[in-house]
Amino acid sequence: MKTLEFKLQLNKAQSQQVDSWLDVQRWVWNEGLALLKDFEAQRTYNKHDKAYAPCCPIPWEYHWEKDDAGR
């Protein structure tokens, strides 16, 4: 595989803008990792299936409401 490498010659304003973009990307990455860790921590062992299954710590119910067309 061939790769090309370019050296950017940025002025101060451009450099600050790129740094702010990288900060945002770093934040998004870290938040995603934190969500994955939380999700993994909320798994339970299902004895019936003999496997780990995700669970939600907050009980919730899904209510299906039909629209006026009766679908």
PDB file of N, CA, C and O in Angstrom, chain B, residues numbered from 101:
ATOM      1  N   MET B 101       0.843  -1.166   0.000  1.00  0.00           N
ATOM      2  CA  MET B 101       0.000   0.000   0.000  1.00  0.00           C
ATOM      3  C   MET B 101       0.895   1.239   0.000  1.00  0.00           C
ATOM      4  O   MET B 101       1.848   1.336   0.773  1.00  0.00           O
ATOM      5  N   LYS B 102       0.573   2.160  -0.864  1.00  0.00           N
ATOM      6  CA  LYS B 102       1.306   3.419  -0.920  1.00  0.00           C
ATOM      7  C   LYS B 102       0.559   4.477  -0.126  1.00  0.00           C
ATOM      8  O   LYS B 102      -0.672   4.512  -0.115  1.00  0.00           O
ATOM      9  N   THR B 103       1.301   5.318   0.523  1.00  0.00           N
ATOM     10  CA  THR B 103       0.697   6.437   1.246  1.00  0.00           C
ATOM     11  C   THR B 103       1.412   7.717   0.871  1.00  0.00           C
ATOM     12  O   THR B 103       2.589   7.715   0.511  1.00  0.00           O
ATOM     13  N   LEU B 104       0.689   8.788   0.962  1.00  0.00           N
ATOM     14  CA  LEU B 104       1.262  10.103   0.725  1.00  0.00           C
ATOM     15  C   LEU B 104       1.198  10.890   2.014  1.00  0.00           C
ATOM     16  O   LEU B 104       0.230  10.780   2.766  1.00  0.00           O
ATOM     17  N   GLU B 105       2.214  11.675   2.272  1.00  0.00           N
ATOM     18  CA  GLU B 105       2.240  12.493   3.470  1.00  0.00           C
ATOM     19  C   GLU B 105       2.440  13.937   3.054  1.00  0.00           C
ATOM     20  O   GLU B 105       3.325  14.254   2.258  1.00  0.00           O
ATOM     21  N   PHE B 106       1.608  14.804   3.601  1.00  0.00           N
ATOM     22  CA  PHE B 106       1.687  16.219   3.294  1.00  0.00           C
ATOM     23  C   PHE B 106       1.961  16.995   4.570  1.00  0.00           C
ATOM     24  O   PHE B 106       1.396  16.682   5.618  1.00  0.00           O
ATOM     25  N   LYS B 107       2.800  17.977   4.498  1.00  0.00           N
ATOM     26  CA  LYS B 107       3.070  18.858   5.625  1.00  0.00           C
ATOM     27  C   LYS B 107       2.251  20.122   5.415  1.00  0.00           C
ATOM     28  O   LYS B 107       2.408  20.822   4.414  1.00  0.00           O
ATOM     29  N   LEU B 108       1.370  20.405   6.379  1.00  0.00           N
ATOM     30  CA  LEU B 108       0.555  21.607   6.291  1.00  0.00           C
ATOM     31  C   LEU B 108       1.315  22.788   6.868  1.00  0.00           C
ATOM     32  O   LEU B 108       1.968  22.674   7.905  1.00  0.00           O
ATOM     33  N   GLN B 109       1.223  23.904   6.198  1.00  0.00           N
ATOM     34  CA  GLN B 109       1.837  25.135   6.679  1.00  0.00           C
ATOM     35  C   GLN B 109       0.693  26.069   7.065  1.00  0.00           C
ATOM     36  O   GLN B 109       0.208  26.853   6.249  1.00  0.00           O
ATOM     37  N   LEU B 110       0.276  25.969   8.322  1.00  0.00           N
ATOM     38  CA  LEU B 110      -0.884  26.713   8.789  1.00  0.00           C
ATOM     39  C   LEU B 110      -0.460  27.996   9.490  1.00  0.00           C
ATOM     40  O   LEU B 110       0.581  28.055  10.145  1.00  0.00           O
ATOM     41  N   ASN B 111      -1.295  29.022   9.337  1.00  0.00           N
ATOM     42  CA  ASN B 111      -1.046  30.219  10.128  1.00  0.00           C
ATOM     43  C   ASN B 111      -1.646  30.005  11.519  1.00  0.00           C
ATOM     44  O   ASN B 111      -2.203  28.940  11.789  1.00  0.00           O
ATOM     45  N   LYS B 112      -1.542  30.988  12.393  1.00  0.00           N
ATOM     46  CA  LYS B 112      -1.970  30.821  13.776  1.00  0.00           C
ATOM     47  C   LYS B 112      -3.479  30.555  13.884  1.00  0.00           C
ATOM     48  O   LYS B 112      -3.898  29.687  14.650  1.00  0.00           O
ATOM     49  N   ALA B 113      -4.283  31.286  13.132  1.00  0.00           N
ATOM     50  CA  ALA B 113      -5.735  31.102  13.185  1.00  0.00           C
ATOM     51  C   ALA B 113      -6.127  29.703  12.699  1.00  0.00           C
ATOM     52  O   ALA B 113      -6.971  29.045  13.308  1.00  0.00           O
ATOM     53  N   GLN B 114      -5.518  29.257  11.612  1.00  0.00           N
ATOM     54  CA  GLN B 114      -5.819  27.930  11.086  1.00  0.00           C
ATOM     55  C   GLN B 114      -5.390  26.848  12.075  1.00  0.00           C
ATOM     56  O   GLN B 114      -6.097  25.859  12.266  1.00  0.00           O
ATOM     57  N   SER B 115      -4.242  27.039  12.693  1.00  0.00           N
ATOM     58  CA  SER B 115      -3.748  26.083  13.675  1.00  0.00           C
ATOM     59  C   SER B 115      -4.692  25.986  14.869  1.00  0.00           C
ATOM     60  O   SER B 115      -4.957  24.891  15.365  1.00  0.00           O
ATOM     61  N   GLN B 116      -5.194  27.117  15.327  1.00  0.00           N
ATOM     62  CA  GLN B 116      -6.143  27.115  16.435  1.00  0.00           C
ATOM     63  C   GLN B 116      -7.446  26.422  16.039  1.00  0.00           C
ATOM     64  O   GLN B 116      -8.039  25.707  16.847  1.00  0.00           O
ATOM     65  N   GLN B 117      -7.888  26.628  14.809  1.00  0.00           N
ATOM     66  CA  GLN B 117      -9.115  25.979  14.335  1.00  0.00           C
ATOM     67  C   GLN B 117      -8.941  24.468  14.278  1.00  0.00           C
ATOM     68  O   GLN B 117      -9.827  23.728  14.705  1.00  0.00           O
ATOM     69  N   VAL B 118      -7.819  24.005  13.760  1.00  0.00           N
ATOM     70  CA  VAL B 118      -7.557  22.564  13.691  1.00  0.00           C
ATOM     71  C   VAL B 118      -7.469  21.980  15.103  1.00  0.00           C
ATOM     72  O   VAL B 118      -7.976  20.886  15.352  1.00  0.00           O
ATOM     73  N   ASP B 119      -6.835  22.694  16.018  1.00  0.00           N
ATOM     74  CA  ASP B 119      -6.744  22.234  17.404  1.00  0.00           C
ATOM     75  C   ASP B 119      -8.128  22.124  18.038  1.00  0.00           C
ATOM     76  O   ASP B 119      -8.392  21.176  18.778  1.00  0.00           O
ATOM     77  N   SER B 120      -9.005  23.070  17.762  1.00  0.00           N
ATOM     78  CA  SER B 120     -10.359  22.993  18.322  1.00  0.00           C
ATOM     79  C   SER B 120     -11.120  21.807  17.733  1.00  0.00           C
ATOM     80  O   SER B 120     -11.871  21.147  18.452  1.00  0.00           O
ATOM     81  N   TRP B 121     -10.944  21.521  16.439  1.00  0.00           N
ATOM     82  CA  TRP B 121     -11.577  20.351  15.828  1.00  0.00           C
ATOM     83  C   TRP B 121     -11.072  19.066  16.483  1.00  0.00           C
ATOM     84  O   TRP B 121     -11.852  18.156  16.765  1.00  0.00           O
ATOM     85  N   LEU B 122      -9.776  18.999  16.720  1.00  0.00           N
ATOM     86  CA  LEU B 122      -9.210  17.805  17.349  1.00  0.00           C
ATOM     87  C   LEU B 122      -9.714  17.644  18.775  1.00  0.00           C
ATOM     88  O   LEU B 122      -9.937  16.521  19.226  1.00  0.00           O
ATOM     89  N   ASP B 123      -9.897  18.751  19.492  1.00  0.00           N
ATOM     90  CA  ASP B 123     -10.451  18.678  20.840  1.00  0.00           C
ATOM     91  C   ASP B 123     -11.868  18.117  20.821  1.00  0.00           C
ATOM     92  O   ASP B 123     -12.228  17.294  21.663  1.00  0.00           O
ATOM     93  N   VAL B 124     -12.667  18.561  19.861  1.00  0.00           N
ATOM     94  CA  VAL B 124     -14.040  18.059  19.738  1.00  0.00           C
ATOM     95  C   VAL B 124     -14.025  16.575  19.394  1.00  0.00           C
ATOM     96  O   VAL B 124     -14.785  15.798  19.971  1.00  0.00           O
ATOM     97  N   GLN B 125     -13.174  16.178  18.466  1.00  0.00           N
ATOM     98  CA  GLN B 125     -13.093  14.771  18.088  1.00  0.00           C
ATOM     99  C   GLN B 125     -12.634  13.916  19.267  1.00  0.00           C
ATOM    100  O   GLN B 125     -13.139  12.810  19.459  1.00  0.00           O
ATOM    101  N   ARG B 126     -11.701  14.405  20.044  1.00  0.00           N
ATOM    102  CA  ARG B 126     -11.228  13.682  21.222  1.00  0.00           C
ATOM    103  C   ARG B 126     -12.365  13.513  22.232  1.00  0.00           C
ATOM    104  O   ARG B 126     -12.528  12.445  22.821  1.00  0.00           O
ATOM    105  N   TRP B 127     -13.156  14.586  22.427  1.00  0.00           N
ATOM    106  CA  TRP B 127     -14.281  14.524  23.355  1.00  0.00           C
ATOM    107  C   TRP B 127     -15.311  13.490  22.898  1.00  0.00           C
ATOM    108  O   TRP B 127     -15.799  12.696  23.703  1.00  0.00           O
ATOM    109  N   VAL B 128     -15.639  13.504  21.597  1.00  0.00           N
ATOM    110  CA  VAL B 128     -16.621  12.550  21.058  1.00  0.00           C
ATOM    111  C   VAL B 128     -16.112  11.120  21.238  1.00  0.00           C
ATOM    112  O   VAL B 128     -16.875  10.239  21.634  1.00  0.00           O
ATOM    113  N   TRP B 129     -14.847  10.885  20.957  1.00  0.00           N
ATOM    114  CA  TRP B 129     -14.253   9.552  21.099  1.00  0.00           C
ATOM    115  C   TRP B 129     -14.337   9.082  22.552  1.00  0.00           C
ATOM    116  O   TRP B 129     -14.742   7.951  22.820  1.00  0.00           O
ATOM    117  N   ASN B 130     -13.954   9.955  23.487  1.00  0.00           N
ATOM    118  CA  ASN B 130     -13.970   9.587  24.898  1.00  0.00           C
ATOM    119  C   ASN B 130     -15.388   9.354  25.407  1.00  0.00           C
ATOM    120  O   ASN B 130     -15.610   8.448  26.211  1.00  0.00           O
ATOM    121  N   GLU B 131     -16.350  10.154  24.953  1.00  0.00           N
ATOM    122  CA  GLU B 131     -17.742   9.934  25.341  1.00  0.00           C
ATOM    123  C   GLU B 131     -18.250   8.591  24.810  1.00  0.00           C
ATOM    124  O   GLU B 131     -18.960   7.867  25.509  1.00  0.00           O
ATOM    125  N   GLY B 132     -17.882   8.269  23.577  1.00  0.00           N
ATOM    126  CA  GLY B 132     -18.272   6.978  23.010  1.00  0.00           C
ATOM    127  C   GLY B 132     -17.686   5.821  23.799  1.00  0.00           C
ATOM    128  O   GLY B 132     -18.372   4.831  24.051  1.00  0.00           O
ATOM    129  N   LEU B 133     -16.425   5.935  24.190  1.00  0.00           N
ATOM    130  CA  LEU B 133     -15.802   4.890  24.997  1.00  0.00           C
ATOM    131  C   LEU B 133     -16.490   4.761  26.355  1.00  0.00           C
ATOM    132  O   LEU B 133     -16.697   3.652  26.846  1.00  0.00           O
ATOM    133  N   ALA B 134     -16.842   5.891  26.958  1.00  0.00           N
ATOM    134  CA  ALA B 134     -17.530   5.859  28.249  1.00  0.00           C
ATOM    135  C   ALA B 134     -18.896   5.181  28.114  1.00  0.00           C
ATOM    136  O   ALA B 134     -19.291   4.407  28.986  1.00  0.00           O
ATOM    137  N   LEU B 135     -19.612   5.466  27.033  1.00  0.00           N
ATOM    138  CA  LEU B 135     -20.906   4.824  26.813  1.00  0.00           C
ATOM    139  C   LEU B 135     -20.752   3.317  26.620  1.00  0.00           C
ATOM    140  O   LEU B 135     -21.562   2.537  27.120  1.00  0.00           O
ATOM    141  N   LEU B 136     -19.715   2.912  25.897  1.00  0.00           N
ATOM    142  CA  LEU B 136     -19.476   1.478  25.718  1.00  0.00           C
ATOM    143  C   LEU B 136     -19.152   0.802  27.044  1.00  0.00           C
ATOM    144  O   LEU B 136     -19.627  -0.301  27.311  1.00  0.00           O
ATOM    145  N   LYS B 137     -18.342   1.461  27.880  1.00  0.00           N
ATOM    146  CA  LYS B 137     -18.015   0.898  29.186  1.00  0.00           C
ATOM    147  C   LYS B 137     -19.266   0.777  30.048  1.00  0.00           C
ATOM    148  O   LYS B 137     -19.449  -0.230  30.732  1.00  0.00           O
ATOM    149  N   ASP B 138     -20.129   1.793  30.023  1.00  0.00           N
ATOM    150  CA  ASP B 138     -21.380   1.725  30.777  1.00  0.00           C
ATOM    151  C   ASP B 138     -22.264   0.592  30.269  1.00  0.00           C
ATOM    152  O   ASP B 138     -22.867  -0.133  31.060  1.00  0.00           O
ATOM    153  N   PHE B 139     -22.339   0.442  28.957  1.00  0.00           N
ATOM    154  CA  PHE B 139     -23.149  -0.614  28.368  1.00  0.00           C
ATOM    155  C   PHE B 139     -22.628  -1.986  28.794  1.00  0.00           C
ATOM    156  O   PHE B 139     -23.409  -2.864  29.161  1.00  0.00           O
ATOM    157  N   GLU B 140     -21.309  -2.168  28.744  1.00  0.00           N
ATOM    158  CA  GLU B 140     -20.716  -3.445  29.130  1.00  0.00           C
ATOM    159  C   GLU B 140     -20.953  -3.734  30.610  1.00  0.00           C
ATOM    160  O   GLU B 140     -21.133  -4.890  30.993  1.00  0.00           O
ATOM    161  N   ALA B 141     -20.953  -2.695  31.441  1.00  0.00           N
ATOM    162  CA  ALA B 141     -21.161  -2.878  32.876  1.00  0.00           C
ATOM    163  C   ALA B 141     -22.598  -3.269  33.187  1.00  0.00           C
ATOM    164  O   ALA B 141     -22.867  -3.794  34.267  1.00  0.00           O
ATOM    165  N   GLN B 142     -23.520  -3.028  32.275  1.00  0.00           N
ATOM    166  CA  GLN B 142     -24.934  -3.299  32.519  1.00  0.00           C
ATOM    167  C   GLN B 142     -25.396  -4.611  31.889  1.00  0.00           C
ATOM    168  O   GLN B 142     -26.592  -4.822  31.690  1.00  0.00           O
ATOM    169  N   ARG B 143     -24.457  -5.481  31.580  1.00  0.00           N
ATOM    170  CA  ARG B 143     -24.839  -6.780  31.032  1.00  0.00           C
ATOM    171  C   ARG B 143     -25.142  -7.741  32.174  1.00  0.00           C
ATOM    172  O   ARG B 143     -24.561  -7.634  33.254  1.00  0.00           O
ATOM    173  N   THR B 144     -26.037  -8.663  31.936  1.00  0.00           N
ATOM    174  CA  THR B 144     -26.342  -9.694  32.921  1.00  0.00           C
ATOM    175  C   THR B 144     -26.228 -11.059  32.251  1.00  0.00           C
ATOM    176  O   THR B 144     -26.325 -11.187  31.030  1.00  0.00           O
ATOM    177  N   TYR B 145     -26.022 -12.067  33.081  1.00  0.00           N
ATOM    178  CA  TYR B 145     -25.921 -13.423  32.567  1.00  0.00           C
ATOM    179  C   TYR B 145     -27.311 -14.040  32.499  1.00  0.00           C
ATOM    180  O   TYR B 145     -28.000 -14.138  33.514  1.00  0.00           O
ATOM    181  N   ASN B 146     -27.717 -14.449  31.322  1.00  0.00           N
ATOM    182  CA  ASN B 146     -29.021 -15.070  31.108  1.00  0.00           C
ATOM    183  C   ASN B 146     -28.842 -16.583  31.242  1.00  0.00           C
ATOM    184  O   ASN B 146     -28.210 -17.214  30.395  1.00  0.00           O
ATOM    185  N   LYS B 147     -29.398 -17.160  32.305  1.00  0.00           N
ATOM    186  CA  LYS B 147     -29.216 -18.597  32.556  1.00  0.00           C
ATOM    187  C   LYS B 147     -29.906 -19.449  31.497  1.00  0.00           C
ATOM    188  O   LYS B 147     -29.439 -20.543  31.180  1.00  0.00           O
ATOM    189  N   HIS B 148     -31.014 -18.958  30.949  1.00  0.00           N
ATOM    190  CA  HIS B 148     -31.747 -19.728  29.951  1.00  0.00           C
ATOM    191  C   HIS B 148     -30.933 -19.886  28.671  1.00  0.00           C
ATOM    192  O   HIS B 148     -30.790 -20.994  28.154  1.00  0.00           O
ATOM    193  N   ASP B 149     -30.403 -18.784  28.163  1.00  0.00           N
ATOM    194  CA  ASP B 149     -29.618 -18.819  26.920  1.00  0.00           C
ATOM    195  C   ASP B 149     -28.148 -19.120  27.170  1.00  0.00           C
ATOM    196  O   ASP B 149     -27.396 -19.378  26.229  1.00  0.00           O
ATOM    197  N   LYS B 150     -27.733 -19.090  28.439  1.00  0.00           N
ATOM    198  CA  LYS B 150     -26.337 -19.294  28.829  1.00  0.00           C
ATOM    199  C   LYS B 150     -25.420 -18.329  28.087  1.00  0.00           C
ATOM    200  O   LYS B 150     -24.404 -18.718  27.511  1.00  0.00           O
ATOM    201  N   ALA B 151     -25.810 -17.061  28.121  1.00  0.00           N
ATOM    202  CA  ALA B 151     -25.033 -16.016  27.465  1.00  0.00           C
ATOM    203  C   ALA B 151     -25.275 -14.708  28.199  1.00  0.00           C
ATOM    204  O   ALA B 151     -26.219 -14.573  28.977  1.00  0.00           O
ATOM    205  N   TYR B 152     -24.403 -13.755  27.933  1.00  0.00           N
ATOM    206  CA  TYR B 152     -24.585 -12.432  28.506  1.00  0.00           C
ATOM    207  C   TYR B 152     -25.570 -11.643  27.651  1.00  0.00           C
ATOM    208  O   TYR B 152     -25.526 -11.695  26.422  1.00  0.00           O
ATOM    209  N   ALA B 153     -26.450 -10.921  28.314  1.00  0.00           N
ATOM    210  CA  ALA B 153     -27.438 -10.114  27.609  1.00  0.00           C
ATOM    211  C   ALA B 153     -27.419  -8.702  28.178  1.00  0.00           C
ATOM    212  O   ALA B 153     -27.259  -8.526  29.386  1.00  0.00           O
ATOM    213  N   PRO B 154     -27.580  -7.695  27.328  1.00  0.00           N
ATOM    214  CA  PRO B 154     -27.623  -6.326  27.864  1.00  0.00           C
ATOM    215  C   PRO B 154     -28.916  -6.105  28.637  1.00  0.00           C
ATOM    216  O   PRO B 154     -29.960  -6.672  28.315  1.00  0.00           O
ATOM    217  N   CYS B 155     -28.823  -5.285  29.640  1.00  0.00           N
ATOM    218  CA  CYS B 155     -30.018  -4.931  30.391  1.00  0.00           C
ATOM    219  C   CYS B 155     -30.007  -3.427  30.638  1.00  0.00           C
ATOM    220  O   CYS B 155     -28.977  -2.765  30.518  1.00  0.00           O
ATOM    221  N   CYS B 156     -31.143  -2.925  30.976  1.00  0.00           N
ATOM    222  CA  CYS B 156     -31.278  -1.496  31.217  1.00  0.00           C
ATOM    223  C   CYS B 156     -31.546  -1.293  32.703  1.00  0.00           C
ATOM    224  O   CYS B 156     -32.447  -1.931  33.248  1.00  0.00           O
ATOM    225  N   PRO B 157     -30.789  -0.419  33.378  1.00  0.00           N
ATOM    226  CA  PRO B 157     -31.013  -0.225  34.805  1.00  0.00           C
ATOM    227  C   PRO B 157     -32.311   0.524  35.114  1.00  0.00           C
ATOM    228  O   PRO B 157     -32.773   0.516  36.255  1.00  0.00           O
ATOM    229  N   ILE B 158     -32.892   1.159  34.122  1.00  0.00           N
ATOM    230  CA  ILE B 158     -34.116   1.916  34.308  1.00  0.00           C
ATOM    231  C   ILE B 158     -35.264   1.120  33.689  1.00  0.00           C
ATOM    232  O   ILE B 158     -35.250   0.862  32.485  1.00  0.00           O
ATOM    233  N   PRO B 159     -36.265   0.722  34.497  1.00  0.00           N
ATOM    234  CA  PRO B 159     -37.383  -0.021  33.902  1.00  0.00           C
ATOM    235  C   PRO B 159     -38.181   0.870  32.954  1.00  0.00           C
ATOM    236  O   PRO B 159     -38.440   2.035  33.256  1.00  0.00           O
ATOM    237  N   TRP B 160     -38.564   0.323  31.823  1.00  0.00           N
ATOM    238  CA  TRP B 160     -39.334   1.092  30.853  1.00  0.00           C
ATOM    239  C   TRP B 160     -40.271   0.154  30.122  1.00  0.00           C
ATOM    240  O   TRP B 160     -40.056  -1.058  30.082  1.00  0.00           O
ATOM    241  N   GLU B 161     -41.296   0.722  29.554  1.00  0.00           N
ATOM    242  CA  GLU B 161     -42.259  -0.035  28.763  1.00  0.00           C
ATOM    243  C   GLU B 161     -42.464   0.676  27.437  1.00  0.00           C
ATOM    244  O   GLU B 161     -42.354   1.899  27.342  1.00  0.00           O
ATOM    245  N   TYR B 162     -42.761  -0.110  26.424  1.00  0.00           N
ATOM    246  CA  TYR B 162     -43.027   0.449  25.111  1.00  0.00           C
ATOM    247  C   TYR B 162     -44.517   0.346  24.851  1.00  0.00           C
ATOM    248  O   TYR B 162     -45.074  -0.750  24.902  1.00  0.00           O
ATOM    249  N   HIS B 163     -45.167   1.448  24.578  1.00  0.00           N
ATOM    250  CA  HIS B 163     -46.593   1.463  24.292  1.00  0.00           C
ATOM    251  C   HIS B 163     -46.799   1.746  22.810  1.00  0.00           C
ATOM    252  O   HIS B 163     -46.361   2.773  22.291  1.00  0.00           O
ATOM    253  N   TRP B 164     -47.470   0.823  22.145  1.00  0.00           N
ATOM    254  CA  TRP B 164     -47.731   0.985  20.726  1.00  0.00           C
ATOM    255  C   TRP B 164     -49.090   1.641  20.563  1.00  0.00           C
ATOM    256  O   TRP B 164     -50.100   1.115  21.032  1.00  0.00           O
ATOM    257  N   GLU B 165     -49.118   2.783  19.902  1.00  0.00           N
ATOM    258  CA  GLU B 165     -50.375   3.470  19.660  1.00  0.00           C
ATOM    259  C   GLU B 165     -50.655   3.469  18.171  1.00  0.00           C
ATOM    260  O   GLU B 165     -49.817   3.879  17.369  1.00  0.00           O
ATOM    261  N   LYS B 166     -51.854   2.999  17.805  1.00  0.00           N
ATOM    262  CA  LYS B 166     -52.233   2.990  16.399  1.00  0.00           C
ATOM    263  C   LYS B 166     -52.636   4.389  15.990  1.00  0.00           C
ATOM    264  O   LYS B 166     -53.220   5.134  16.777  1.00  0.00           O
ATOM    265  N   ASP B 167     -52.323   4.741  14.755  1.00  0.00           N
ATOM    266  CA  ASP B 167     -52.730   6.071  14.271  1.00  0.00           C
ATOM    267  C   ASP B 167     -54.180   6.010  13.798  1.00  0.00           C
ATOM    268  O   ASP B 167     -54.818   4.959  13.875  1.00  0.00           O
ATOM    269  N   ASP B 168     -54.689   7.111  13.320  1.00  0.00           N
ATOM    270  CA  ASP B 168     -56.087   7.224  12.923  1.00  0.00           C
ATOM    271  C   ASP B 168     -56.449   6.305  11.758  1.00  0.00           C
ATOM    272  O   ASP B 168     -57.609   5.915  11.626  1.00  0.00           O
ATOM    273  N   ALA B 169     -55.481   5.950  10.910  1.00  0.00           N
ATOM    274  CA  ALA B 169     -55.756   5.107   9.758  1.00  0.00           C
ATOM    275  C   ALA B 169     -55.903   3.639  10.165  1.00  0.00           C
ATOM    276  O   ALA B 169     -56.288   2.808   9.342  1.00  0.00           O
ATOM    277  N   GLY B 170     -55.599   3.307  11.440  1.00  0.00           N
ATOM    278  CA  GLY B 170     -55.764   1.944  11.902  1.00  0.00           C
ATOM    279  C   GLY B 170     -54.619   1.030  11.529  1.00  0.00           C
ATOM    280  O   GLY B 170     -54.775  -0.191  11.521  1.00  0.00           O
ATOM    281  N   ARG B 171     -53.477   1.603  11.223  1.00  0.00           N
ATOM    282  CA  ARG B 171     -52.315   0.786  10.869  1.00  0.00           C
ATOM    283  C   ARG B 171     -51.687   0.200  12.081  1.00  0.00           C
ATOM    284  O   ARG B 171     -50.694  -0.519  11.975  1.00  0.00           O
TER     285      ARG B 171
END
